């Protein structure tokens, strides 16, 4: 059983850095977004969901996953003068009805003066969109990107990921990992999850030996 404390997604738990400075600044001024819409782009684990979560809490926004959208359910998601978060908008091109629903949400948000924040791993040109009108609008929407983490941010994220699992590890292990792993937040999540499982299986603490074994396996697998 993978028992884990739910990740802390408040603003107080967010880790500001040069990698997310531009995105954080954009989210703090939603009234400056062109037509009230913004697309937040970043790789797996870069902090998109965390930023979307505290932005939604601060702006009273509903949150929905793009892959679960349908044309029939779009209307009630958009409140007059409200706010909406659509996560993983890049999945809309591969889910039945989601692309049409996203286009409907786009139009409704404009008509009802509703702020629209979308998150995605890639730029709209890579989403596989088929609707020309939606594709053109997504290509033109204001975008802000999350950059690759620096060593300080990667170290802080590793500490947070271990803390989410109620694990305390030494600063030496964190430093050892940061020097040897790619600056990839998705890899950081897989490493921490895997080390937790391996430590449980071995009925002991998280050690450098566990970290080294798992990092080797994940590096080979990614290659």
Secondary structure, DSSP 8 states (H G I E B T S, - for coil): ---------SGGG----TTTHHHHHHHTTGGGSGGGEEEEE--TTSSHHHHHHHHHHHHT-EEEEGGG--GGGSGGG--TT-EEEEE-GGGGGGSTTHHHHHHHHHHHHHHTT-EEEEEESS-GGGS----HHHHHHHHHS-EEE-----HHHHHHHHHHHHHHTT----HHHHHHHHHHS-S-HHHHHHHHHHHHHHHHHHTS---HHHHHHHHHHHHHHH-
